[in-house]
């Protein structure tokens, strides 16, 4: 009898709890229905979904950015990014750190307003003779894209090309940078190259020897500093080295963020015509790489002037017949991280 009474009391409490919960649910439902009825009869009221609210917030943020002159891009608002944008993000330190100045974002996008350099190579049809290696185009576009992510858009882009010859490359570069405020200077030892000069298009030709440091400095003082330098000149080791030694360390010749490219290095491996010493072919990359590591050498092993190189050299990239040197902020001595206690000592 005692257990029956206890069971009945337990069931009575459970039924009471169910009734209370039911009343709460019904009450909340009635309140919500009343609120919706009120809102639907309110003049000029528009029911807004969560998606609409997010979209309106993004559009409002974009409009605010445009008013402030910061610019807004569809991929930023919608959260979509094309493959090249992802690649550019991985290459830019400020993007990895979460800092995104608007001009740098615009700079990346505007770089792709330019036509394909490979397409310009393969479809070139102008009278001035053009002779180049097809594979160079991809390497140029890769490094130029990285360069444009570091410089403000709309600024004048200055290029120096050593080695003009028949003038085909002048026309190629002019077409490639057609969407930019482009300023081209070509330097060649042959006076006939003056025919490629078109001052109305900001194309200037200087006659001189790339082995002459004074002439190189004169060109820099007259036209520099440059964003982009290409050495496609005599291809001999001493010519390349003299030009590099004169131009790269100089702030008069090159801008802080700039790019130096050397073409056709394979000729030094083809015999004495371009190289007096078979070791020159391997000496040039090592010569540049050594300067980058200035701070690692002991004081009595450091060469005068190499500190300037180390402070300005960001990276070196080597391809078949080509070297690219990116100019900017050198890393100096690296920052070592050592943690933990349990280590082997040898």
Secondary structure, DSSP 8 states (H G I E B T S, - for coil): -HHHHHHHHHHHHHHHHHHHHHHHHHHHHHHHHHHHHHHHTSTT-----HHHHHHHHHHHHHHHHHHTT----HHHHH----HHHHHHHHH-HHHHTT---HHHHHHHHHHTTS--HHHHHHT---SS-----TTHHHHHHHHHHHHHTTS-TTS-EEEEEE--TTSHHHHHHHHHTTTS-EEEEEEES-GGGGGG-BGGGTEEEEE--TT-HHHHHHHHHHH--EEEEEE-S---HHHHHHHHHHHTT-TTTEEEEEEEEE--GGGGGS-TTT-SSTTHHHHHHHHHHHHHTGGGS-GGG--TTHHHHHHHEEEEEEETTEEEEEES----S-------S-----
